[in-house]
Amino acid sequence: MTVLVLGGTGEARALAQLLCDNEVDFVSSLAGRVRNPRLPVGAVRIGGFGGVAGLAAYLRTRGVDAVVDATHPFAKGISANAAEACRVAKIPLLRLQRPGWTDDTGGWIRVACHDEAAEVAAGGSGVFLSTGRQTLDRFVEPLGKHRVVARIVDPLDGEFPPDWTLVHARGPYTFDSECALMRKYEVDTLVTKDSGGDLTRAKLDAAAVLGVRVIMVSRPAGPPGVRTVATVGEASAWVLRPPVSRI
């Protein structure tokens, strides 16, 4: 049996370790959008497949028996491509997606997209953008004259307002460090997306203590009809089942 793990998340790395421990033949695939990514154990390929047709061809030529989509909750494109490619290639697909965050304060402002988040954030004065570098362009016009600190992992390709402060850092982050960052830059508004997990949860805890307004971008809907589990253990159990029970 050969399994393709569409990865790039902590859950994907943990699943790779379990598959390795169980001597399952697998390949982890990373999109290649982050420089120096954290690599899982086992075989790894980096880069796109060339859309649905390319992915379907890869599944056939490599003899893949099952696919686990363990990409980021906001990786809408690859999840859609995986669903269609697996349908075309008649290969079982499982979505491994960690649960989203819950609002213990009852005060988060939930929005449907980054454009809406930018409009709402314009009501603040000191804005902390923690949405990733690929969406920062959505905030330039609405927040061009605001005091903004944006946290990114890799350097930006385009130009952004000169008054913006860019912080280069990679999680996990601590509660104390998040409090220190928000105090240093006098943040009154945090914009983030509902990634879930513990790796970056500390910013939400810090915002609650400091009274910082939280604007939360909701997750996009996943492909219809795809079985989804929330834990690595469930995904591992699905892979290890007899082929007929995965359908």
LOMI-556884 format. One record per residue (C-alpha): residue in three letters; x, y, z. Coordinates in steps of 0.02 Angstrom, whole numbers, padded with zeros to 5 digits, always signed. Layout:
N
ALAXYZ...
This chain:
247
MET+00000+00000+00000THR+00062+00174-00045VAL-00010+00331+00036LEU+00008+00511-00019VAL+00003+00635+00124LEU-00031+00814+00070GLY+00057+00903+00211GLY+00141+01058+00277THR+00056+01054+00448GLY+00104+00984+00617GLU-00033+00854+00598ALA+00042+00796+00433ARG+00213+00776+00513ALA+00139+00678+00658LEU+00043+00567+00536ALA+00203+00535+00438GLN+00287+00476+00596LEU+00144+00355+00636LEU+00145+00286+00459CYS+00333+00263+00470ASP+00315+00173+00637ASN+00187+00056+00557GLU+00300+00026+00406VAL+00175+00100+00283ASP+00245+00155+00115PHE+00204+00341+00098VAL+00260+00505+00023SER+00230+00676+00100SER+00199+00819-00021LEU+00233+01001+00023ALA+00176+01150-00081GLY+00345+01237-00068ARG+00277+01406-00020VAL+00381+01420+00139ARG+00570+01430+00137ASN+00657+01300+00244PRO+00497+01209+00294ARG+00491+01086+00438LEU+00509+00919+00352PRO+00422+00759+00404VAL+00507+00590+00416GLY+00510+00483+00261ALA+00504+00525+00077VAL+00458+00705+00034ARG+00415+00792-00129ILE+00404+00982-00141GLY+00306+01080-00269GLY+00139+01079-00358PHE+00064+00940-00464GLY-00003+01044-00607GLY-00185+01053-00558VAL-00313+00914-00552ALA-00249+00826-00708GLY-00070+00826-00644LEU-00119+00760-00474ALA-00230+00624-00548ALA-00087+00571-00661TYR+00033+00566-00514LEU-00086+00457-00415ARG-00101+00334-00558THR+00082+00325-00610ARG+00147+00311-00432GLY+00024+00176-00384VAL-00052+00277-00241ASP-00186+00179-00147ALA-00250+00316-00030VAL-00231+00503-00002VAL-00236+00600+00161ASP-00261+00787+00139ALA-00179+00859+00295THR-00148+01032+00223HIS-00184+01196+00312PRO-00369+01234+00344PHE-00354+01382+00225ALA-00270+01284+00083LYS-00432+01286-00014GLY-00356+01260-00186ILE-00259+01100-00154SER-00402+01025-00054ALA-00521+01054-00199ASN-00395+00983-00322ALA-00366+00830-00212ALA-00552+00794-00201GLU-00575+00802-00389ALA-00414+00708-00431CYS-00457+00567-00312ARG-00631+00557-00387VAL-00559+00546-00562ALA-00427+00418-00511LYS-00552+00322-00402ILE-00438+00330-00250PRO-00504+00352-00071LEU-00472+00521+00009LEU-00475+00576+00190ARG-00466+00754+00254LEU-00368+00777+00417GLN-00412+00949+00486ARG-00382+01007+00663PRO-00529+01091+00752GLY-00545+01279+00744TRP-00524+01393+00893THR-00667+01430+01013ASP-00704+01604+01078ASP-00697+01595+01268THR-00721+01784+01281GLY-00877+01797+01174GLY-00806+01954+01096TRP-00721+01899+00935ILE-00780+01977+00773ARG-00797+01837+00647VAL-00785+01884+00463ALA-00802+01782+00305CYS-00645+01837+00213HIS-00486+01940+00223ASP-00564+02086+00128GLU-00700+02099+00260ALA-00568+02084+00396ALA-00475+02232+00321GLU-00631+02340+00321VAL-00668+02301+00503ALA-00486+02322+00556ALA-00486+02498+00486GLY-00583+02549+00641GLY-00429+02518+00748SER-00272+02620+00766GLY-00136+02492+00805VAL-00166+02335+00702PHE-00074+02169+00720LEU-00090+02065+00561SER-00062+01880+00591THR-00141+01811+00433GLY+00013+01760+00333ARG+00109+01850+00197GLN+00000+01786+00054THR-00149+01890+00110LEU-00063+02052+00164ASP-00102+02139+00000ARG-00287+02137+00049PHE-00248+02255+00193VAL-00138+02383+00106GLU-00273+02503+00045PRO-00388+02496+00199LEU-00241+02506+00321GLY-00114+02601+00217LYS-00109+02747+00340HIS-00133+02646+00499ARG-00001+02592+00622VAL+00022+02410+00572VAL+00134+02269+00629ALA+00130+02115+00518ARG+00209+01950+00567ILE+00278+01843+00427VAL+00389+01690+00411ASP+00474+01728+00245PRO+00522+01894+00165LEU+00390+01982+00061ASP+00400+01988-00128GLY+00304+02150-00154GLU+00311+02325-00081PHE+00209+02376+00069PRO+00180+02542+00158PRO+00346+02604+00229ASP+00268+02639+00399TRP+00219+02457+00424THR+00326+02356+00542LEU+00367+02181+00479VAL+00412+02052+00611HIS+00496+01895+00545ALA+00459+01748+00661ARG+00402+01568+00660GLY+00294+01487+00795PRO+00267+01418+00920TYR+00241+01579+01017THR+00223+01601+01203PHE+00093+01700+01300ASP+00228+01814+01372SER+00307+01850+01203GLU+00137+01889+01125CYS+00094+02007+01267ALA+00262+02093+01247LEU+00237+02115+01060MET+00063+02188+01080ARG+00121+02308+01215LYS+00275+02361+01117TYR+00176+02408+00962GLU+00023+02472+01057VAL-00092+02349+00972ASP-00279+02373+00995THR-00336+02257+00853LEU-00279+02082+00810VAL-00323+02009+00640THR-00298+01823+00621LYS-00376+01673+00536ASP-00454+01522+00616SER-00305+01405+00595GLY-00337+01311+00756GLY-00208+01215+00856ASP-00092+01261+00998LEU+00056+01324+00896THR-00011+01503+00881ARG-00152+01504+01009ALA-00052+01615+01129LYS-00093+01774+01032LEU-00278+01749+01070ASP-00245+01723+01255ALA-00136+01879+01257ALA-00270+01980+01167ALA-00400+01926+01296VAL-00292+01983+01442LEU-00242+02148+01361GLY-00416+02192+01297VAL-00363+02186+01115ARG-00504+02170+00989VAL-00496+02007+00890ILE-00552+01994+00709MET-00561+01811+00659VAL-00568+01759+00476SER-00677+01604+00462ARG-00618+01449+00373PRO-00671+01418+00193ALA-00789+01273+00165GLY-00705+01112+00115PRO-00747+01006-00038PRO-00917+00923-00018GLY-00926+00737+00013VAL-00749+00717+00082ARG-00737+00619+00244THR-00652+00725+00377VAL-00570+00680+00543ALA-00498+00794+00677THR-00354+00691+00748VAL-00196+00609+00686GLY-00247+00447+00771GLU-00409+00439+00671ALA-00314+00471+00509SER-00187+00336+00549ALA-00325+00212+00589TRP-00411+00252+00423VAL-00250+00220+00326LEU-00221+00054+00414ARG-00397-00011+00380PRO-00428-00137+00241PRO-00451-00047+00073VAL-00637-00084+00060SER-00674+00000+00227ARG-00594+00164+00171ILE-00721+00192+00034
